[in-house]
Amino acid sequence: MAEGFWVPPPPGNGSDCPGGARWVLRLLGECARDGRDVGSALLGIGSIGCFAAAALPQFYQACKTGIMDQALSIYFLLGWLGGDLLNLIGSFLANQLPLQVYTAVYYVLADLVMLSLYGYYKAKNWGTRATASINAACLFCLLGTATTLTVLSHNTDPALNPAAFRGRSLLSLGLEGPGPQPISKTEIIGFAIGSISSVLYLCSRLPQIYTNYRRKSTAGVSFLLFALVMLGNLLYGTSVLLKNPEPGQSEGDYILHHLPWLIGSLGVLSLDISFQFLAYRTGRPSAGEEREALLAEHGDS
């Protein structure tokens, strides 16, 4: 990604990772010492692929139906963007794995495109009556853009370099020498931000679930969007769990350090919206019913 937050190892330099997989070290800046670490890297790359493709079906569905502003809840989109922004900031400050930072950057960019489409169809379908929603979407788009550019352009600091965080533990005692090193205040702040991000991820699903329930329809919402997000979250969380802790770091400390990001990925699976596609697959309303539902929804707003 950007040199501002990750500096790749020099070519041919594997002294920090003896016996490790060179391609993982060069591509991700992570030391893959055995099959477990390599499997973690492969799952992580697979999760990025899922997230990269997830938004495309929704973009197509939005252009096809033209009702994206009614199919998706603005609070769902704003909550998603808020969670992704905090995820990006927290991953950077808390020195998470490089793969986690890369994924967080893409999250924010995809959210900005999604919100832009929402604002376009809101203005197209409802004109000036949608001013409040459009203003909120534009504000979050500007905030997301500014935050992403700030992180990407940040000068590299060894204390904040994700590649340098390989032996630290949230509960370390600060002993000198090999093994876990004391965690900095910056990392504690990053951990706290990551925790808030996981809460936003969990809460963001609720407005969309309510929107689907009120409309008794998922027309205009792409099933593949949520299917790929679910698969990506599963691969992402499994990737983090599969990776070996660093020498001197216990499994418990490793899990605790990554806990907010695990909750934000694996925790949302129980709340994801995919089950509603099954609930409404035989009860899709007619065009007239759908139009009445949309008008009623607008009247309530």
N, C-alpha and C positions, 0 to 999 in steps of 0.2 A: 504494500500500500504506500503510504507516504513516509518519507524519511523523517518527518517531524516526530513520529512517535515510535519508530522501530528502525534500528540500524542492523541490516543483515550481516552475518559473519563474513569475514574476508574469504575469498575463494581459496579453497584448499586448506582452510584452517579448521581442523577437527579436534584440536587439542583439548577443548572444553567438553568434548563428547566422544571419548575414546570408544570405538566399537559401535558407535551409533549410526543410524541410517543417514547417509549424506544428503539424500534428496529432501528428507524432512527438515534437516538442519538448514539447508539452503532456502527451501521454500517457505518454511514457517518459523524458523528461528527457534525450534524446539529440539531437545535432545531425545531421540527415540532409541533407547538402549536395548529394547527387546520387542518381541511380537506384540505385547500388550500396548506399548507406546505407539508402535506403527499402526495398530488397529485403531487406536484413539485418533491418530492423525487422519486416517482414511475416513472414519466416521465424521470427523469435523469437516473435512472437505466436502463430503456428501451432504452435510447439513447446509453448507453455504450454497451448494447447487440447488437444494430444495428452496431455500429462501430467495435465491436469485430468480427462480422460475415462478414462485408463488404469486407474485403480483401480476404477472402477465395475463393469466386467465381473467382476473377481475378487470383489468384494463379493457380487454376484449368484450367482456360482458357489459361493461359500462357503455361502450360505443354501440353495442348491438341493441340494448334495451333503452338506453337514454334515461333511466330512472335511478341512477346510482345514488342521487341525493335522497331518495326515498327508501332504497333497499338497505343502505348502510346508515347506522346511527352516527351522527357527528360526534357524540360523546365517546363512542367506540373508537373512532379514528383519532380524536384528540388524546384519549387515554393511551392508545397504542403509541402515538408519537411521543407523548410525555414519558412513557416507560422506556422507549427506545433511546430518547435523549439522555435520560438518567443512566440507562444501561451503558451508553457510550462513555459518559463522563466517569461513571463509577469503575468501569473496566480499565480505563486509562489510569485513574488515580490509584486504584487498588492493585495495579500491576498484575492483571489477569493474563491468561495465555494470549499470545499474539493472535491466535485464531479467533478468540472471543472478541478482540478489538476489531478485527477485520469484519466479522459478522455484524457487530454493532454499527459500524459505519454504513454498511449496506442497508440495514434496517431503517436508519434515519432517511437515507436518500429515497428509498421506496415509499416511505410514509409521506414524504413531501410531494411526490408525484401523485399519490392517492388523494391527498387533501386538495391538490390543485384540480384534479378531475372532479372531486366533489363540489368545489366552489364553482367550477364551470357549469356543471349541470344544474346546480342550485340557482345560479343566475339565469340560465337559459329557460328553466321550467317555471320559475316563480318570480322572476324580475326583481324589482326593488323590495319586494316583501321579504326577501331572504337576506337582507343586509346584515343582520346580527350574526347569522351563521357564517356568512362569507367573511365578515370581519374577523371572527374568531379563527377561522381556518387560515386566513392570510397572516394573522399575528403569529400563529404557531409555525407556519411555514418560514416566516422571517427568523423566528427564534431558532428553529431547527437548522436553517442554513448558516446562521451566524455561529452557532455552537459547533457544528461540524467543521466549518472552515477554521475556527479557532483551534480545535483539537488537531486538525491535520497540519496546521502551520506552526504548531508549538515546537520550540527548540528542544532537542533531545537533552534530557537530564538523566544521568545515571541512576538517580534515586527513583525516577519514574519510568525507567525503561523496562517494559514487560519482559524483554529477553533476559534482563539481569535478575529477575525475580524467580529464583529457582530453589531457594533454601529457606525462605521466610515462612513463618507460621503465625497465625493470628494469636496464638497463646504461647509463643516462644518466650523464654526467660531472658533473652539478651546475652547469652554466653558468647565469649569470643571464640574464634576458631571455626572449624567445620561444623556443619549442621545449621539448624534454624537460626536466623538473625532477627534482632528486634524489629518489630513492625513500626513504621513511621506514623506520625499523625496524619499525613496525607493519605496513607493507605487506609487508616481507620475511617477517614472522611469518605473515601471511595467505597469502602464496605457499607457504610451507612446509606450512601446514595444508591448503591446497588440493591439494598434492602427495600428502599422506597420504590425503586423501579419494579421489583417483583410484585409489590402490592398493587401498583398501577396496572401491571399486566393482568393480574387476577381480576381486578375491579373493572377493567375495560371491557371484558366479555359481557358483563351484566346488561349494559344498555342495548347491545346488539341482540342478546337473547330476548329482552323485553320487546324490542322492535319486531323481531320475527314472530313472537307470540301475538302481539297486537294485530299484525297484518295477517296472521294465519297463512303466511306465505314467505318463501325465500326467493321469489322472482327478483331478478336483478343482482342477486348475490351469487358469485361463482363458488361452486362446490370445491373446485380444485384449489382455490385460494386457501381454504381452511384445511383441506386434506394435505396439501404440501406444507403448510405451516405446522400442522401436527406432526408430520413425518420429520420435518426439519428440527422441531423442538425435541423429538425423541432421539434423533441422531446426535444432536448437540449435547443434550444432557448425558447420554450414554458415553459420548466421547470424553467428556470431562471426568466421569466416574471411572472410565477404563484406564485412564492415564496413571502411571505409577507416581506415588509421592516422591519427592526429592530425598536423597540420603539424609537421614537424621530427622525427617518429618514423618509423623505418624499418619495413618489413614484418617483418623479422626480429625486431626488438625487440617489435613488437606481438604476434607469434605467441608469442614466449618469455614475455611477460607473462601470456598466457591459456593457456599450454601445459597446466597441470594440469587445467583445466576442459575443454580439448579432448580430453585423454586420457580423462577421466572420462565423456565423452559418446561420442565417435567410437571410442575404444579398446575399449569394452565390446561393440561390435557383433560383433566376431569371436568373443566368448565367449558371446553371448546364447543363450538356451535354446530359441528358436523352432524350430531344426532338429530338436529332439527330438520335437516334435509330428508332424513328417513321419516320423521313424524309427519311432514307435509307432502311427501312425494305423491300421495294419492288424493290430496285435497287441495290442489292448486286451484285458486278461484278463476272464474271466467274473466274476460277483459273488462266487462261492466262492473263486476264485483271488485276487481283490482282498482279500477278507477275510483269507485266510491270509497274504498278504503284509503286511497291516497288523499282524496279530498277531505275525508273525515280527519285523517292524520294532520293535514295542513290546518284544518280548522281548530284543532286542539293546540297547535303551536303558537 
